[in-house]
Amino acid sequence: MRVQDSIMLQEVDLLQKSLRCIEYIQESLQNHDYETTKIEVSELQFLVAQLQELEQKKARRAKLIATVENMRRRGIQIDFVSQMLRREG
């Protein structure tokens, strides 16, 4: 599996967990179950932090790819990065 595919799967999983968490928050608020609400809010904050980290990872990766492509156009070759990018397809 390519790194990019793995990142996309992680993102989908985190988004699904976040949406489920929001549903639990709504349900617990309607039932006046504030302890569960606090736990779910905490979980949602954790999931959002993970989503932010994933966005940062995607941005760094895009920047690296753009830099390598720019260097290739100028005739500069970086072997270890080029091999990494080829493996990912």
PyMOL commands that place a pseudoatom at each C-alpha (Angstrom):
pseudoatom trace, name=CA, resn=MET, resi=1, chain=A, elem=C, hetatm=0, pos=[0.000, 0.000, 0.000]
pseudoatom trace, name=CA, resn=ARG, resi=2, chain=A, elem=C, hetatm=0, pos=[1.283, 3.430, -0.870]
pseudoatom trace, name=CA, resn=VAL, resi=3, chain=A, elem=C, hetatm=0, pos=[1.912, 5.973, 1.870]
pseudoatom trace, name=CA, resn=GLN, resi=4, chain=A, elem=C, hetatm=0, pos=[-0.617, 8.337, 0.324]
pseudoatom trace, name=CA, resn=ASP, resi=5, chain=A, elem=C, hetatm=0, pos=[-3.297, 5.618, 0.384]
pseudoatom trace, name=CA, resn=SER, resi=6, chain=A, elem=C, hetatm=0, pos=[-2.476, 4.859, 4.002]
pseudoatom trace, name=CA, resn=ILE, resi=7, chain=A, elem=C, hetatm=0, pos=[-2.845, 8.514, 4.935]
pseudoatom trace, name=CA, resn=MET, resi=8, chain=A, elem=C, hetatm=0, pos=[-6.213, 8.709, 3.166]
pseudoatom trace, name=CA, resn=LEU, resi=9, chain=A, elem=C, hetatm=0, pos=[-7.452, 5.603, 4.990]
pseudoatom trace, name=CA, resn=GLN, resi=10, chain=A, elem=C, hetatm=0, pos=[-6.325, 7.053, 8.315]
pseudoatom trace, name=CA, resn=GLU, resi=11, chain=A, elem=C, hetatm=0, pos=[-8.152, 10.273, 7.540]
pseudoatom trace, name=CA, resn=VAL, resi=12, chain=A, elem=C, hetatm=0, pos=[-11.377, 8.478, 6.637]
pseudoatom trace, name=CA, resn=ASP, resi=13, chain=A, elem=C, hetatm=0, pos=[-11.152, 6.401, 9.827]
pseudoatom trace, name=CA, resn=LEU, resi=14, chain=A, elem=C, hetatm=0, pos=[-10.545, 9.468, 12.016]
pseudoatom trace, name=CA, resn=LEU, resi=15, chain=A, elem=C, hetatm=0, pos=[-13.412, 11.356, 10.375]
pseudoatom trace, name=CA, resn=GLN, resi=16, chain=A, elem=C, hetatm=0, pos=[-15.796, 8.431, 10.921]
pseudoatom trace, name=CA, resn=LYS, resi=17, chain=A, elem=C, hetatm=0, pos=[-14.750, 8.150, 14.563]
pseudoatom trace, name=CA, resn=SER, resi=18, chain=A, elem=C, hetatm=0, pos=[-15.203, 11.904, 14.992]
pseudoatom trace, name=CA, resn=LEU, resi=19, chain=A, elem=C, hetatm=0, pos=[-18.706, 11.832, 13.542]
pseudoatom trace, name=CA, resn=ARG, resi=20, chain=A, elem=C, hetatm=0, pos=[-19.636, 8.896, 15.753]
pseudoatom trace, name=CA, resn=CYS, resi=21, chain=A, elem=C, hetatm=0, pos=[-18.257, 10.797, 18.727]
pseudoatom trace, name=CA, resn=ILE, resi=22, chain=A, elem=C, hetatm=0, pos=[-20.415, 13.820, 17.853]
pseudoatom trace, name=CA, resn=GLU, resi=23, chain=A, elem=C, hetatm=0, pos=[-23.471, 11.571, 17.764]
pseudoatom trace, name=CA, resn=TYR, resi=24, chain=A, elem=C, hetatm=0, pos=[-22.593, 10.214, 21.219]
pseudoatom trace, name=CA, resn=ILE, resi=25, chain=A, elem=C, hetatm=0, pos=[-22.161, 13.758, 22.518]
pseudoatom trace, name=CA, resn=GLN, resi=26, chain=A, elem=C, hetatm=0, pos=[-25.582, 14.753, 21.214]
pseudoatom trace, name=CA, resn=GLU, resi=27, chain=A, elem=C, hetatm=0, pos=[-27.174, 11.636, 22.644]
pseudoatom trace, name=CA, resn=SER, resi=28, chain=A, elem=C, hetatm=0, pos=[-25.549, 12.035, 26.053]
pseudoatom trace, name=CA, resn=LEU, resi=29, chain=A, elem=C, hetatm=0, pos=[-26.584, 15.713, 26.223]
pseudoatom trace, name=CA, resn=GLN, resi=30, chain=A, elem=C, hetatm=0, pos=[-30.176, 14.814, 25.408]
pseudoatom trace, name=CA, resn=ASN, resi=31, chain=A, elem=C, hetatm=0, pos=[-30.071, 12.205, 28.203]
pseudoatom trace, name=CA, resn=HIS, resi=32, chain=A, elem=C, hetatm=0, pos=[-28.445, 14.640, 30.649]
pseudoatom trace, name=CA, resn=ASP, resi=33, chain=A, elem=C, hetatm=0, pos=[-25.502, 12.253, 30.966]
pseudoatom trace, name=CA, resn=TYR, resi=34, chain=A, elem=C, hetatm=0, pos=[-22.833, 14.877, 31.443]
pseudoatom trace, name=CA, resn=GLU, resi=35, chain=A, elem=C, hetatm=0, pos=[-20.063, 12.495, 32.476]
pseudoatom trace, name=CA, resn=THR, resi=36, chain=A, elem=C, hetatm=0, pos=[-20.343, 10.683, 29.162]
pseudoatom trace, name=CA, resn=THR, resi=37, chain=A, elem=C, hetatm=0, pos=[-20.516, 14.045, 27.412]
pseudoatom trace, name=CA, resn=LYS, resi=38, chain=A, elem=C, hetatm=0, pos=[-17.228, 15.107, 29.016]
pseudoatom trace, name=CA, resn=ILE, resi=39, chain=A, elem=C, hetatm=0, pos=[-15.569, 11.827, 28.045]
pseudoatom trace, name=CA, resn=GLU, resi=40, chain=A, elem=C, hetatm=0, pos=[-16.798, 12.079, 24.453]
pseudoatom trace, name=CA, resn=VAL, resi=41, chain=A, elem=C, hetatm=0, pos=[-15.749, 15.731, 24.158]
pseudoatom trace, name=CA, resn=SER, resi=42, chain=A, elem=C, hetatm=0, pos=[-12.289, 14.721, 25.335]
pseudoatom trace, name=CA, resn=GLU, resi=43, chain=A, elem=C, hetatm=0, pos=[-12.206, 11.919, 22.757]
pseudoatom trace, name=CA, resn=LEU, resi=44, chain=A, elem=C, hetatm=0, pos=[-13.312, 14.336, 20.033]
pseudoatom trace, name=CA, resn=GLN, resi=45, chain=A, elem=C, hetatm=0, pos=[-10.514, 16.738, 20.973]
pseudoatom trace, name=CA, resn=PHE, resi=46, chain=A, elem=C, hetatm=0, pos=[-8.026, 13.874, 20.688]
pseudoatom trace, name=CA, resn=LEU, resi=47, chain=A, elem=C, hetatm=0, pos=[-9.384, 12.878, 17.268]
pseudoatom trace, name=CA, resn=VAL, resi=48, chain=A, elem=C, hetatm=0, pos=[-9.260, 16.476, 16.025]
pseudoatom trace, name=CA, resn=ALA, resi=49, chain=A, elem=C, hetatm=0, pos=[-5.618, 16.726, 17.150]
pseudoatom trace, name=CA, resn=GLN, resi=50, chain=A, elem=C, hetatm=0, pos=[-4.857, 13.558, 15.175]
pseudoatom trace, name=CA, resn=LEU, resi=51, chain=A, elem=C, hetatm=0, pos=[-6.601, 14.994, 12.114]
pseudoatom trace, name=CA, resn=GLN, resi=52, chain=A, elem=C, hetatm=0, pos=[-4.522, 18.163, 12.422]
pseudoatom trace, name=CA, resn=GLU, resi=53, chain=A, elem=C, hetatm=0, pos=[-1.326, 16.084, 12.605]
pseudoatom trace, name=CA, resn=LEU, resi=54, chain=A, elem=C, hetatm=0, pos=[-2.408, 14.201, 9.495]
pseudoatom trace, name=CA, resn=GLU, resi=55, chain=A, elem=C, hetatm=0, pos=[-2.990, 17.484, 7.643]
pseudoatom trace, name=CA, resn=GLN, resi=56, chain=A, elem=C, hetatm=0, pos=[0.488, 18.634, 8.611]
pseudoatom trace, name=CA, resn=LYS, resi=57, chain=A, elem=C, hetatm=0, pos=[1.936, 15.345, 7.387]
pseudoatom trace, name=CA, resn=LYS, resi=58, chain=A, elem=C, hetatm=0, pos=[0.141, 15.722, 4.052]
pseudoatom trace, name=CA, resn=ALA, resi=59, chain=A, elem=C, hetatm=0, pos=[1.394, 19.298, 3.683]
pseudoatom trace, name=CA, resn=ARG, resi=60, chain=A, elem=C, hetatm=0, pos=[5.016, 18.303, 4.437]
pseudoatom trace, name=CA, resn=ARG, resi=61, chain=A, elem=C, hetatm=0, pos=[4.764, 15.432, 1.978]
pseudoatom trace, name=CA, resn=ALA, resi=62, chain=A, elem=C, hetatm=0, pos=[3.369, 17.668, -0.766]
pseudoatom trace, name=CA, resn=LYS, resi=63, chain=A, elem=C, hetatm=0, pos=[6.150, 20.171, -0.142]
pseudoatom trace, name=CA, resn=LEU, resi=64, chain=A, elem=C, hetatm=0, pos=[8.787, 17.420, -0.360]
pseudoatom trace, name=CA, resn=ILE, resi=65, chain=A, elem=C, hetatm=0, pos=[7.347, 16.099, -3.621]
pseudoatom trace, name=CA, resn=ALA, resi=66, chain=A, elem=C, hetatm=0, pos=[7.227, 19.604, -5.103]
pseudoatom trace, name=CA, resn=THR, resi=67, chain=A, elem=C, hetatm=0, pos=[10.853, 20.221, -4.081]
pseudoatom trace, name=CA, resn=VAL, resi=68, chain=A, elem=C, hetatm=0, pos=[12.015, 16.939, -5.616]
pseudoatom trace, name=CA, resn=GLU, resi=69, chain=A, elem=C, hetatm=0, pos=[10.103, 17.622, -8.835]
pseudoatom trace, name=CA, resn=ASN, resi=70, chain=A, elem=C, hetatm=0, pos=[11.638, 21.095, -9.015]
pseudoatom trace, name=CA, resn=MET, resi=71, chain=A, elem=C, hetatm=0, pos=[15.118, 19.644, -8.507]
pseudoatom trace, name=CA, resn=ARG, resi=72, chain=A, elem=C, hetatm=0, pos=[14.489, 17.034, -11.216]
pseudoatom trace, name=CA, resn=ARG, resi=73, chain=A, elem=C, hetatm=0, pos=[13.495, 19.764, -13.666]
pseudoatom trace, name=CA, resn=ARG, resi=74, chain=A, elem=C, hetatm=0, pos=[16.784, 21.478, -12.890]
pseudoatom trace, name=CA, resn=GLY, resi=75, chain=A, elem=C, hetatm=0, pos=[18.694, 18.225, -13.413]
pseudoatom trace, name=CA, resn=ILE, resi=76, chain=A, elem=C, hetatm=0, pos=[19.434, 17.517, -9.751]
pseudoatom trace, name=CA, resn=GLN, resi=77, chain=A, elem=C, hetatm=0, pos=[18.814, 13.958, -8.605]
pseudoatom trace, name=CA, resn=ILE, resi=78, chain=A, elem=C, hetatm=0, pos=[18.254, 12.891, -4.986]
pseudoatom trace, name=CA, resn=ASP, resi=79, chain=A, elem=C, hetatm=0, pos=[18.546, 9.119, -4.986]
pseudoatom trace, name=CA, resn=PHE, resi=80, chain=A, elem=C, hetatm=0, pos=[16.943, 8.191, -1.661]
pseudoatom trace, name=CA, resn=VAL, resi=81, chain=A, elem=C, hetatm=0, pos=[13.916, 10.431, -2.192]
pseudoatom trace, name=CA, resn=SER, resi=82, chain=A, elem=C, hetatm=0, pos=[13.518, 9.377, -5.811]
pseudoatom trace, name=CA, resn=GLN, resi=83, chain=A, elem=C, hetatm=0, pos=[13.535, 5.715, -4.780]
pseudoatom trace, name=CA, resn=MET, resi=84, chain=A, elem=C, hetatm=0, pos=[10.979, 6.398, -2.060]
pseudoatom trace, name=CA, resn=LEU, resi=85, chain=A, elem=C, hetatm=0, pos=[8.652, 8.179, -4.472]
pseudoatom trace, name=CA, resn=ARG, resi=86, chain=A, elem=C, hetatm=0, pos=[9.015, 5.450, -7.135]
pseudoatom trace, name=CA, resn=ARG, resi=87, chain=A, elem=C, hetatm=0, pos=[8.034, 2.755, -4.624]
pseudoatom trace, name=CA, resn=GLU, resi=88, chain=A, elem=C, hetatm=0, pos=[4.881, 4.627, -3.814]
pseudoatom trace, name=CA, resn=GLY, resi=89, chain=A, elem=C, hetatm=0, pos=[3.982, 4.851, -7.455]
for i in range(1, 89): cmd.bond("trace and resi %d" % i, "trace and resi %d" % (i + 1))
show_as sticks, trace
zoom trace
